[in-house]
Amino acid sequence: MRNSNTMRRDFSIRDEEERDLLLSETWCHVCNDSDLGMVEPYEYEANGTIFLEGKCIECGNVIVTEIDALGTAR
């Protein structure tokens, strides 16, 4: 999760297809299900790793996805 040692990144500069893919490839620990989707995305970097944080579309729980250098969710 983000903290004072994180650097915000501009999620909106990614192309639409990539944004849609990243927002849909999610895992929610509360729903215990994948690919439910995410709203309110916040992209940031911490210790050289890029993350996308948002809220699960189904339950509203905060979820975090790690993004690799190629822009795909891990």
WOHUGI-V585619 format. One record per pair of residues at least 24 apart in sequence whose C-alpha atoms are under 7 Angstrom apart, sorted by the first residue. I is the first residue (numbers start at 1). GAP is how many residues later the second one is. D is the distance in whole Angstrom. If there is no record, write none. Layout:
I,GAP,D ; I,GAP,D
This chain:
5,41,7 ; 6,38,6 ; 6,39,6 ; 6,40,5 ; 7,37,5 ; 7,38,5 ; 7,39,7 ; 8,35,6 ; 8,36,4 ; 8,37,6 ; 9,34,5 ; 9,35,5 ; 9,36,7 ; 10,33,7 ; 11,31,7 ; 11,32,6 ; 22,50,7 ; 22,51,6 ; 25,48,7 ; 26,39,7 ; 28,28,7 ; 28,35,6 ; 30,31,7
